[in-house]
Amino acid sequence: MALCSDERRPSMTNSMIPLAIGDATLTEASGGVGETRNPATGALLSHFAMAGEVEVNMAVNAARKAFDEGAWGRMRPFERGRILQRIGELMLERRDEIARIETEDSGKPLRDAYWEVDCAARFFEFYGGFVDKMQGNSIPLGPNYSDWTTLEGIGVSLHIIPWNYSFQLIARGVAPALAAGCSVIIKPATETPMSAWNFIQICREAGLPEGQVNLINGRGSVVGDLLARHPGVDQITFTGSVPTGQRVLEAAASHAIPSNMELGGKSAQLLFADADMDAAMPMVLGGVFTHCGQVCNAGTRLLVQRSVHDEVVSKLHDKIKGMTLGAGIDDPDMGPLVSNAQKASVEEYYEIAAKEGELLLGADLPGDAALANGAFVRPAIVAGVDNTARVAREEVFGPLLTVIPFDTAEEAVQIANDSPFGLVAGVHTQNISNALAAAERLRVGQVWINSFGVGLDVEFPFGGYKLSGFGREKGLEAISAYQQVKNICIRHPFA
């Protein structure tokens, strides 16, 4: 194994992304070397060291030592809070650099990458400000007894990160885990490993103690499984597909540890005839075509009241025909998918959509020769289907919007709930009774009314029902996933 002698932030081309274990930086590891490519052009961006069992054990030992013996647990809460807030400050200072790296690595338009950095910083600001406000409770047991609870960090927390919002989703889980007192191991997706190294460098510069946050790159089937099964790991936070999440849960069950699971969705937007269409149309489009549809809470099922169905489909088709496609760094309306493998998967769904209904394609593929090898697909709408169609039930994770008509508010909610998923929903109407009744009955973790995907959305809880997973990220609710509650009872009669 070799250590980096130069810990400067890597350039975006042909660098070697290391592992970070304790205070060591490893550019060579037993799992070999991986590579990441720009999905817009196919060009090589970087190589990265891939861990094996040796490095997994090293990382768990470093995190275990940091939790059991390290400085983080001995700091006063306000001191930990200041370090977390400093991490957020450093993210904003390097906003441009991190956003450009994330855009090159994932393909997302630059504006979305800037949002990602801003959101990541907000997590550290938010939870950094809460570290010294986590309090237990006094429980009355009657005379001669004093009883109270304390909140303690759960231990070593493993974070398995997907490729769609790598930097932001690292921050989303790591910030509350650190606030609760945990030590952390981060396992990024092999498709998007670059910004995780920036995250580690920021944590080190901000003063996070040795071993408090560790970075392990490698194949999920090898490294992810080894980490999830490791008896030194106390908790897992996972975001990704249902099949992979089920395998992670099986691994967690092997040593009976709790897990946070965010497993995707097939989220519905309910568009009533009385909605403000000028306001609703951009929300519908943004809800499904942001980051080329590779968003867990994308509003990929549009339920439209029948009286305006044809008009809405026509307007949406006109809108997507006018979209621009291109490299994320040029900030187009829509960038590429994350990889050619994902492109092949989405194109299969387009074939299914054309058989099940009427497939309406949008913007032309980019004509720039430099983008000929990019993972581009056209934005698309499928109409003329009902909720039994595969394109209405399966998560495509691409820019395909399924449009389904409804007649009554009750029918709209029934269709929305008739799904194996239950992550989020949107309701567009000027009728407050319909809006609130729908919000009450929708079996999802988050409902937006006359909105969809609000702001930096750090402050309120996020998570799903059914196959969308369990546990809550964001908001103050997220802290509980990383804490143990200890009860202390004293009997004290007069001597």
N, C-alpha and C positions, 0 to 999 in steps of 0.2 A: 504494500500500500504506500502511496505517496501523498505527501502533504503539499498543498498549494503554498508556495512562498510568496505569491502575489495575490492578495485578497481584494484587489480592485474589482469593481463591478464589471462583469463580462461585456464585451461588445456583442452585438446581435448576430454576428456571423462567425462561425467556426471556432467558438470558444469551447471550453470544457467545463460543464457545470458539475461541481463536486457534491459529495455528501457532506453533511455537517453533523458531527457526533460529538457531544460534549463541547470542548473547545477546539477540536480537531477539524480540519478541512481535507477531505480525502478525494483526490482526483483519480485514484485507481481503486477498484473494488472487485470482489470475487465474482460478481454477476456479469462482468464485462463492460461493454460500452454501448450505449444507445445513441440514437440521433433524433433530432426533431427538425421538421421541415416547414417552410412557409406554405400554408395551404392555398394561398393565392397563386403561387408560382411554382411550387415544388422544389424550390431552392433550399439547400441545406442551411440551417440556421446555427445549429450547435450540436455538439456531442455532450453526453452526460454519463457520469459514472453510475453503474447499476449495481445495487447491493445484492448480496446473497445471505445465506444463513449467518455467516460470520459477522457481517455488519449489522444485521438485525439484532443479534445478541448484544453487540456493542452498544447500539442505540438504546435498547431497553435498559441495559445496565446503567448507561449514563443518565437516562431519565429517572430511573429508580433512585439512583444516588442523589440526584438533584432534589427529588421530592422528599426522600427520607432524611437527608443530611445537609441539603444545600441552603444557600443564603436566602432564597425567596421566602421560605417559611419562617425565617427569623426576622424578616423585615416587618416594620410596622405597616399597617394597611395603607396609610397615606403615601408611604414611600413606594410601595408597589404601584399605587395609582399614578404617581408621577411618571414612573417608567413607562407604563402603558400609554399614558397621554403623550409622552415623548415619542413613542413609536408612531403614533398617529401624525405628529408634527413632521417627522422625518419622511413619512410617506408623501405628505403634501409637498415637502421641499423637493422631492424627486418625482413629482407627479408626471411630468412630461416623459422622462426616461422610462419609468415603469409602464406607462400607458403604451408607449411605442413598442416596447418589448412584448407586451401582452397582445397587441394588435398583430405583430409579426408572427407570433407563435400560435395564436388561436384563429386569426382571420377576421375577428370582429371589427366593425368600423371604429375609427379612432375615437369618436365621441363616446361610444359605449365603453371603451377602455378607460377614458378619463373618468367616466361615471364609476367604473369599477374601483379605481384608486380612491376616489372621493368617499365611496361607500366603505371601503376597507379602513380608511382613516377614521371615519365616524364610529366604527365599532370600537376602536381603541379609545377614542374620546369618551364614548358613552360608558363603556365598562370601566375605564380608568377612573371615571368620576363616581363610580358606585362601589369601588373596593372597600372604602371605609364606612359604608352604610349597610353592610350585611349583618343583621342582628338576629339573635335567637329570641326565644320567648320564655317568660316566666309562667310556670304552670301551678295553679293553686291546689295543693293537696290537703290543706287544713293545718291545724296546729302541730308544731314540732317537726314540720317538714319544709324543706326548701327544694324546689325542683325547677330546672331550667334546661333549655336546649342550646347547643352550640352548632355552628355550621363549619364543617371541615372539608378541604379539598379531597376529592375521591381518590386521587393518586396519579398514576401515569395514564394520560389520555391520548389515544390514537386517533388521528384525523386522516381519513382516506378521502382524497379530494378528486372531483371530476375535472374534465378538461374544458367545460364550457365557460366557467368563471373562476379560473384557478386562483387568482390573487385575492379576489373578494371572498371566496368561500373558505380560503385558509383563514382569513381574518375573522370571518363570521363565527367560526368555532373556537379558534385559538384565543381570541380576546376574552370571552367569558370563562374559558378553561383556566387561563392565567389569573384572571380576576378571582376565581374561586380558590386558587392556590395550587392548582395542578401543575405537573410538568407535562410536556407535550412531545409527541412524535408525529411528524407530517409525512404522509406518503402521497405525493402528487401523481396525477395521471402521466403516463409516458408520452402522451400526445402533446402535453403543454407543461414541460418542466421548468421553463426559464425563469418565470417571475418568482417562483418559490425561493430561489437562491437570493434574489434581491430582498425578499422578506426576512430571511435569516440574517443577512448582513445588517439590515435595519435594526433587528432585535439585538444583535450584538453591540452595535454602536450606541443604542439607547441605554445600555447597561443591564440587560437581562443576564442573570448569572449563568455560569457554565452548566450546560446540560438541561437548562430549563426548556429550550425548544431545540429539537433535533430534526434533521432532514434526511429522509431515506428515499432515493429513487429506485425504481425497479418494476418488474412485471407484477401486476396485481395477483396473477395466479400463483406466483412464487412468493414474492416479498409481502404482498398484502395478506396472503393466507398465513404466512409464518408470523407476521406481526399480530394478526387477529387471534391466533391460537396461543400466543406466547403467555405463559402464566404470570409474567411480570407486567402485563398490561391490565389496567383496572377498568377501563371504559373505552368505548368506541363511538366516534361520530362519523357517519357514512352518508355521502350523497352520491347517488348514481342510479343504475337501472335496477328493476325488481329482481331479475335473476342473480345479479351480482350481490345485491343486498341480502338475498336469502342465503347465499353462501357465506357471507360475512356473519350473519346471525347464527348459522350453524357453527362457525368457528368460535364465536363468542360464547355459545352455549356449552362448548367443550370445557370451559372453565368458569361458566356461570357469571358473566359480567354484563352490566347494563349497556345498552346501545341507544343512540339517537339515529333514526333512519329517515332519510328524505329520499323517496324513491320515484319521483316523477309524477306525471299526470296526463290527463286528457281533458283539460279544463274548458268549461263552457262559458260563453258570454251570451246573455239573454238580451236580445234587442227588441224592444217593444215598438209598436207603430207610432206611439206618442213621443218617442225619444227625440232629443235634439240631435238630428242626424249630422249636422255640421260638426258638433262636438264629439259625437260617438264614432264617426268614421276613422279619424286618426287614432283613437284608442283601440279600435278593433284591429286596425292594420299594425300598430305598434305591438299589440298584444300577441300577434302571431309571427310577425316577420323580423322582430328584433333578433340580432345575432343569428340570422338565417333560420329562425325557428328552433334553435338549439337551446331552449330555455325550459326548465322543468315546469314552470307555471304558465307556459304559453297558452293563450286562449284559442286553442286550435279547433274547438267546436263552436260555431256561431249559430245560435238558435234565433231565428228571425220570425216575427209575427207574419203570418201568411199574406196579409193584405199589402205588405211592403216588401215581400221576399224578392220578387223579380227585380224591382227597382234597386234594392240594396245590392244584389248580386251584380247587376250591371254597373253600378257605381264602383263597387270594389274592383271589378275586372278592369275598368278604366284606370283606376288608381295604380294597380300593380303593373299595368302595361307601361306606365310612365316612370316606373322605378329605374334606378341605375344600379348596375352591378359592377364591382371592381375590387381591387385590393383594399383591405381595411385601412391601410395607411393613408389612402386618398379620401377616406371618409365618404364612401358611396352610400346609397340608400340601403344596400345589402351587400355583404361580403361573401366569401366562400364558406362552405361547410368546413369542418375541422380537418378532414382527410378524404382521400379518394375512397377509402373503405366506407366512410359515412355517406359519401356521394352515391356509391353503388346501392346502399341500403335505401336511401331516399328515392332513388330512381325506380327501385322495385315497387315502392308504394305508389309512385305516379302511375305505373302500369296497372296496379290494382285499382286505383281511383278511376282510371279511364274505362275499366271494365264495369265498375260498380255504378258509375254515374257519368256526369259531364265534366271533363277536366278542362279548366280554363287557365291557360298559361299567361304569365306576365312578361316582364322585361326580358329583352334578348340577352343571351350570354355575351360577356365582354369580347370585343373584337381585337383587343390588344394582343399581339403575338406573344408578348412576355407572359401573358396570363393563360396561354393555351393549355398548360398542364395543371391549372388550378382546379380545385374541387368545387366548381360552380354549378348550381342548378337554378332554374328559373323559379320565381315565386309562383304559386299556383293556388287555385280554388277548385274544389269539387262540389258541384251542386247536383240535385236530383237523386240524393241518397237519403236513407232514413238512419235511425240510430243503431240499427243492427249491422250496418256495413263495417267492414274491417277498418276502413279509414276513419270511422267514427268511434272506434273502440280501442284501437291500438296506438301507442305513442310512436309517432313517426320520427320525432326530433329533427324536423326539417320544415321548410317554409310552405306547408300545405294546410290550407284552411278548409274545413268541411262545413258546409252550410246546410242547415236542416230547418224546415218550416215548423211553426206551431200555431195553434189557434187561440188557446186560453193561457192565462198565467199558470193555472194548475198544471196544464200539460207541459209547459216549458220547464217547470221545476221537476216534473216527473222524468222528462227526457234528460235533463241535466244530471239527476241523481242516478239514472240508469247507466252506470259506468263502474268498472272495477276500481277506478281511481276516485280521489276526492281531495284534491289539493287546494285549488282556488276557484272562484267564479266571479263574473262581472254581471251587473244588472244595469241596463240602460233604459230609463223610463222617467217621465215627469210625474207619474202617479205614485205618491209616497206610500200609499197602502200596498200597492203591488210590490214596491221596492222592499219594504220592511217584511212583508209576508214571505217573499221569496228568500230574503236573507235568513229568516228564521228557519225555513224548511230545507235549505240547501245543505247537503251533507258534505261540507268542505271545511277546511281549516281557516279560510280567509275569504271574505266577500267584499268586493268593491262595488259601490253604487255610484253610477255616473262617473266612473273612473276605472283605471286598470293599471296596476303597477305604479304605486304612488311614490314619487320622490326617491330619497335614499333609504326609505323604509327600514331604518335600524331600530326604531323605538317600539314597534309592535311585533307580537309573536307570529311566527311563521311555521307551518307544518301541516300535515295532511291527515285525512281519514283513509280507511280501507288500504288498498295497495299503494297509496301515496306515502305510507309510512307512519311513524309515530314519534313522539317527542316534539319539542318546540325549539326552534332556533330564533335568535333575535329577541329583543325586548328583555325585560327582567326575568321572564319565564325561563330563558335559556340557561340562567345560572344554575338552576336546580339540577340539571343533568350532570354537573361537575362537582356536586357536593354530597356529603354524607351528613345526616342529622344525628347528632349524639345527644342523648338525654342524660342528665346528671341529677341524682337525687340524694339528699342528705337528711337524715333523721337527727334532730338536735333537741331532745327534751332537757329540762334542767338536770344538772348532774346531782 
